Amino acid sequence: MSLDQNLNKILIVDFGSQFTQLIARRIRELGIFSEIISHKKIKNKDINYTVKGIILSGGPLNVYQINKYSFDKKIIQKGVPVLGICFGHQIISKLNGGKVKQSKHREFGLANISKKNNSLLIKNLFNKKKSIKVWMSHADQVSKLPKNFKIIASSQNSKFAVVENRLKNYYGVQFHPEVTHTENGKKLISNFIFLICKMRKNWSSKDQKIKLIKDVRKMVGDNKVICALSGGVDSSVVAQLLNKAIGKNLHCIFVNTGLLRKNEEKQVVATFKKRLKINLTYVNAEREFIRKLTNISDPEKKRKIIGNLFIKIFERYAKKIKNVKFLAQGTLYPDLIESRSVTGSQTSKIKSHHNVGGLPKKMKLKLVEPLKFLFKDEVRKLGLELNLSKEIISRHPFPGPGLAIRMPGIITKEKINILKEADHYFIQALRDHNLYHKIWQAYAALLPVKTVGVMGDNRTYEYLCLLRAITSEDGMTADFYEFKKSFIQEISNKIVNSIRGINRVVYDITSKPPSTIELE
Ligand code: XMP
């Protein structure tokens, strides 16, 4: 499935910047559709009538490493307005006869730029101020401006911090307007797309809903689609979207692994089967999972067992539904973007992630991935547009292997029950104190150590409960959340006093890196 070929857009050519996705998000937040394409893949013919503007991203390369084979100059010679950001700015200069060299003073972090000339690109950016703060991150810079380019703003170290060639519709900025540290950065992007590219808004959750429902109907026709529902945001939005599009031809399967949060299976059935009337098969596989996990304590083994068993059970039930042609998955846009391939770097495998995606290859089903052009925040907004509750949409992420990886050591039914209770009290306390939505992810874990305590006049010898609560943008990096002493004290008392089996609570204050968010 692809997005409407006729939708006007801003095309972002990715040269490997860590901020490329942010550029696309900023543009979409402004109500305009944007797509990212690698500089290695873009062809001259991609610049068709729907492309109303081109943005060349930043990147780790040096402009002299980009030869004509890896980036065709004609791409920016079609009269479509072009904005170059950092490396993109240097490329525009180089391709037009300017020069780029290593800066004497590298600029990383905040710098002040001051206005030298008027331009649509900086309209209302400076207001009455003489200078604004921008976020720089570069080692090279333009050292000689090509002919017919004008300086719009300069910083102390970058004379050509903002430049333009009005005639050719070229604009360049040495800093990163897409990051929030740049003052009025979004305004600059907005000036580019509305004043220079003259675009009209075409991207809202309502537009997406209507379009995606139409696309799904066109793609699957009268055929049946299966979907593994986990109750998490992505699979919930996919299920509800398909429910609206094809109703009873959608068959969702929800597998209760016994490793879910307290009452989660009841909530999923109540929401999807009872409230939203989705065609849902509930599979209680609790016993099978516990049996397979008996005496397993190695984290990777746990993950593999759970992932494989999940697929086996899913297939078992999917086969009972006759004439299925499609499998729906909640793949998101960041999964598709190959920006990291620009530098060729590959991060080593830390954990083998498992979720309901990637299922099941053997069945030879065609994939329906309606969210594959959306970012997570867009999926959330679409979910609300589809009538899913805020409760489902803004839930903290929950890993596929569930409580198994929050319980280092062996897994027993007794430990699962203790952990479910502790986690429930913790999450409830976060909600009661209006902290839940300030935190990106929080959970309780049960550590495989017993320690001594005293309750009343009696000695106890029970498990250690670990609480983790982090703030994050995307789960790639994270920091621990700083609770007030009174809150942490209250929840510690609640857990120890209410749950038999736990007599001590600790709070995890490591960030990611060096730790990961989950324990295993
Ligand atoms: P880590 O522990 O790798 O977690 O720092 C980053 C984010 O990913 C989630 N996570 C998973 N999600 N299947 C998933 O769907 C998995 O196997 C899995 N392992 C970790 C984790 O909860 C956090 O949000």
Residues whose N, C-alpha, C, O or C-beta is under 5 A from the ligand:
A	BS01	XMP	S352 H353 H354 N355 P397 F398 P399 G400 P401 G475 T516 I517 E518
